[in-house]
Amino acid sequence: MKFVSYLDAVAEGEKRLEEAGIADAKIDARYLFESLPGHDAHFLLMYGRRQMDEEKRAAYMELIEKRASHIPLQQILGYTEFMGCRFTVNEHVLCPRQDTETLVEYALKLLKPGMRILDMCTGSGCILISLLNLSGRENVPMDTLVGIASDISEDALAVARENAEYNKVDVRFLQGDLFGSLVELPGEEQKFDLITSNPPYIPTAAVWGLMPEVRDHEPKIALDGSPNGLAFYERICAEAPLYLKEGGHLIVEIGYDQAEDVIGLFETNGFKDVVCYKDLAGNDRVVYGHR
């Protein structure tokens, strides 16, 4: 039997991912290795030159082949990190991205005790769950906030419920199309201090040009924002004033080239002090306004 060390196996995995055109082949090969039972970030340093048994090597290479087929790393692992919290992900939700942390960071600054928060197109629930989980950072006790999250996909809501439970936050989940989900609430509970959303915003034709990890493995319902990518913003901006309290806030994530259009929709629908915030890469990423 050929001697194959743990380090040899990881090098083999990295090479296979490079051949498959995976951009972060070295990092992904290491993460997949560390996901095996009994492995951690220090395993290779301590035991890397020891022989890897065939059964464990086969399990590792099976993970490598999944990644080589462009299944997202997060879906293979079953989770990802976002705003310091862990979130379950699968094919029913978008993998939370660092870009969306920009929205959470600015929304956190808006929190005040007693607020009612609505997160639409919640997906994995990462925005609302992170806001509640980190509210103490702004000296806002989590138990003073009311969190409502909605999504049209019941499969996505199942993932979000699991994430809320794991992160120990209290969220009410509603199924429905944008504000249509609120019919489940009594009239007096349909008003909010803060509405957040990361809606589908990729123009339909552009979806097919996305990297295969996104195009082939993430839900198209969470990506396709209509032919011009603006349909959800048009509906949210037009209807949000009916569901916001006086002075209430609306904050949404946008595509890097949509700031002018979305700012225009905010202003046309009566929002004040409308501003666009950039993400860490310097791209337009979040639009904010208030009643």
C-alpha positions in Angstrom: 0.0 0.0 0.0 1.3 3.4 -1.0 2.2 5.6 2.0 -0.1 8.8 1.9 0.3 11.2 4.7 -2.4 13.7 5.8 -0.4 16.4 4.2 -0.1 14.4 1.0 -3.9 14.0 0.9 -4.5 17.7 1.4 -2.1 18.5 -1.4 -3.9 16.0 -3.6 -7.2 17.6 -2.7 -5.8 21.1 -3.5 -4.5 19.9 -6.9 -7.9 18.4 -7.8 -9.7 21.6 -6.9 -7.2 23.7 -8.9 -7.8 21.5 -11.9 -11.5 22.0 -11.5 -11.1 25.8 -11.6 -11.9 26.5 -7.9 -10.6 29.9 -7.1 -9.7 29.2 -3.5 -8.5 25.7 -3.9 -5.9 25.8 -1.1 -8.3 27.3 1.4 -11.2 25.0 0.5 -9.1 21.9 0.6 -8.0 22.8 4.1 -11.5 23.6 5.3 -12.8 20.3 3.9 -10.1 18.4 5.6 -10.8 20.1 8.9 -14.5 19.2 8.6 -13.7 15.5 9.0 -14.5 14.1 12.5 -11.6 14.6 14.9 -9.8 17.2 12.8 -9.3 20.8 13.6 -7.2 23.8 12.6 -4.1 22.3 14.4 -4.4 18.7 13.3 -2.1 19.0 10.2 0.5 20.9 12.2 0.6 18.1 14.8 0.0 15.0 12.8 0.4 16.0 9.2 3.2 13.5 8.4 1.4 10.5 9.7 -0.2 8.0 7.4 -3.9 8.7 6.5 -5.9 5.5 6.5 -7.8 4.6 3.3 -11.3 5.0 4.7 -10.7 8.5 6.0 -8.9 9.4 2.8 -11.8 8.2 0.7 -14.2 10.3 2.8 -12.0 13.3 2.3 -11.8 12.8 -1.5 -15.5 12.5 -1.7 -15.8 16.0 -0.2 -13.2 17.2 -2.6 -15.2 15.9 -5.6 -18.3 17.6 -4.4 -16.4 20.9 -4.3 -14.8 20.2 -7.7 -18.3 20.0 -9.1 -18.8 23.6 -7.9 -21.1 22.8 -5.0 -20.5 25.8 -2.6 -18.2 25.1 0.2 -20.8 26.3 2.7 -23.3 23.8 1.5 -20.9 21.0 1.8 -20.0 22.0 5.3 -23.6 22.7 6.1 -22.9 26.0 7.7 -21.2 29.4 7.4 -20.1 32.2 9.6 -21.8 35.7 9.4 -21.4 38.6 11.8 -19.7 36.2 14.3 -22.7 33.9 14.3 -23.1 30.4 12.8 -25.8 29.8 10.2 -27.0 26.6 8.7 -27.2 26.8 4.9 -28.4 24.5 2.2 -29.7 24.6 -1.4 -32.9 26.4 -0.2 -31.2 29.7 0.9 -28.4 32.0 -0.3 -25.2 31.6 1.5 -24.8 34.7 3.7 -22.1 37.0 2.3 -19.8 39.5 3.7 -21.4 42.3 1.6 -24.6 41.8 3.6 -22.8 42.5 6.8 -22.7 46.2 5.7 -26.5 46.3 6.0 -26.4 44.7 9.4 -23.7 47.1 10.7 -25.8 50.2 9.7 -29.1 48.7 10.9 -27.5 48.1 14.3 -26.9 51.8 14.7 -30.7 52.4 14.3 -31.8 50.1 17.1 -33.6 51.4 20.1 -35.3 49.6 22.9 -38.9 48.5 22.1 -38.5 48.5 18.3 -40.5 46.2 16.1 -38.3 44.9 13.2 -39.5 43.3 10.0 -37.0 41.4 7.8 -38.4 40.5 4.3 -36.9 37.9 2.0 -35.2 36.6 5.1 -33.7 33.5 3.5 -31.4 32.0 6.2 -32.5 34.7 8.6 -29.0 36.0 8.9 -29.9 39.7 8.9 -32.6 39.7 11.6 -30.9 37.0 13.8 -27.6 39.0 13.7 -29.4 42.2 14.6 -31.1 40.6 17.6 -28.0 38.7 18.6 -25.8 41.8 18.5 -28.3 44.4 19.8 -26.5 44.5 23.1 -23.5 46.0 21.3 -25.7 49.1 20.9 -26.9 48.9 24.5 -30.3 47.7 23.4 -31.5 44.6 25.3 -32.5 41.9 22.9 -35.6 41.1 25.0 -37.0 44.6 24.3 -37.1 44.0 20.5 -39.7 42.3 18.5 -38.4 40.5 15.4 -40.6 39.3 12.5 -39.1 37.6 9.4 -40.9 36.7 6.2 -40.1 34.7 3.1 -42.1 33.3 0.2 -40.3 30.0 0.5 -41.4 27.6 3.3 -38.1 25.7 2.7 -36.1 28.8 3.4 -38.2 29.5 6.5 -37.4 26.0 7.8 -33.7 26.9 7.6 -34.2 30.3 9.2 -36.2 28.7 12.1 -33.3 26.3 12.7 -30.9 29.3 12.7 -32.9 31.3 15.2 -33.1 28.3 17.5 -29.4 27.7 17.3 -28.5 31.3 17.9 -31.1 31.5 20.8 -33.1 34.4 19.4 -36.9 34.8 19.4 -38.2 35.5 15.9 -41.7 35.0 14.5 -41.6 33.7 11.0 -44.3 34.4 8.4 -44.7 32.8 4.9 -45.9 35.0 2.1 -45.0 37.4 -0.7 -43.4 40.5 0.8 -46.0 42.5 2.8 -48.6 40.0 1.9 -47.2 37.8 4.7 -48.4 40.2 7.3 -52.1 39.2 6.9 -51.4 36.7 9.7 -50.8 39.6 12.2 -53.5 41.7 13.9 -53.8 45.2 12.3 -52.0 46.9 15.2 -49.0 44.6 14.8 -48.5 45.4 11.2 -46.6 48.6 11.9 -42.8 48.5 12.3 -40.0 50.8 13.4 -37.4 49.2 11.1 -37.8 47.2 7.9 -34.8 45.4 6.4 -34.5 43.4 3.2 -31.9 41.8 0.9 -34.3 41.0 -1.9 -33.6 39.3 -5.2 -31.8 42.0 -7.4 -29.9 40.2 -10.2 -31.4 41.1 -13.6 -32.9 37.9 -15.1 -30.5 37.7 -18.1 -27.5 38.1 -15.8 -28.4 35.2 -13.6 -27.1 32.8 -16.2 -23.7 34.5 -16.2 -23.1 34.0 -12.5 -20.4 31.7 -11.3 -21.7 28.0 -11.2 -21.6 27.9 -7.4 -24.4 30.5 -7.4 -26.1 29.8 -10.7 -26.5 26.1 -10.3 -26.7 25.6 -6.5 -28.4 28.5 -4.9 -32.1 29.2 -5.2 -33.0 31.2 -8.3 -36.0 32.6 -6.6 -33.6 34.4 -4.2 -31.5 35.8 -7.1 -33.8 36.8 -10.0 -34.9 40.3 -9.5 -36.9 40.6 -12.8 -35.6 41.8 -16.2 -34.2 45.1 -14.8 -33.4 43.8 -11.3 -35.6 46.4 -9.6 -39.0 44.8 -9.3 -38.7 44.0 -5.6 -37.4 47.5 -4.8 -40.4 49.1 -6.6 -42.8 47.1 -4.5 -41.0 47.5 -1.2 -40.6 51.3 -1.6 -44.2 51.7 -2.7 -45.7 49.6 0.1 -43.3 50.1 3.0 -44.8 53.5 4.1 -48.1 51.7 4.9 -46.3 49.5 7.4 -43.8 51.9 8.9 -44.5 53.9 12.0 -43.9 57.7 11.7 -40.2 58.2 11.5 -39.7 54.4 10.8 -36.6 53.3 8.9 -36.2 51.3 5.7 -32.8 49.8 4.8 -32.1 47.4 1.9 -29.1 45.8 0.2 -28.6 46.6 -3.5 -26.4 45.5 -6.4 -23.3 47.5 -6.9 -24.7 49.4 -9.9 -28.3 50.0 -8.6 -27.8 53.0 -6.2 -29.1 55.7 -8.5 -32.3 53.7 -9.4 -33.0 52.6 -5.8 -32.4 56.0 -4.3 -34.8 57.4 -6.9 -37.5 54.9 -5.8 -37.0 55.8 -2.1 -37.3 59.5 -2.8 -40.3 59.1 -5.2 -42.1 57.2 -2.4 -41.5 59.9 0.2 -38.5 58.7 2.1 -36.4 61.3 3.7 -32.6 61.7 4.2 -32.0 58.9 1.6 -28.3 57.8 1.5 -26.3 55.0 0.0 -23.6 53.3 2.0 -20.6 51.4 0.5 -19.3 48.0 1.4 -15.7 47.2 2.4 -14.8 46.8 -1.2 -15.9 50.3 -2.0 -19.0 49.3 -3.9 -22.5 50.8 -3.4 -24.3 48.2 -1.2 -27.0 49.6 1.1 -29.7 52.3 0.6 -31.4 53.8 3.7 -34.2 56.3 4.2 -36.9 57.0 6.8 -40.5 58.3 6.8 
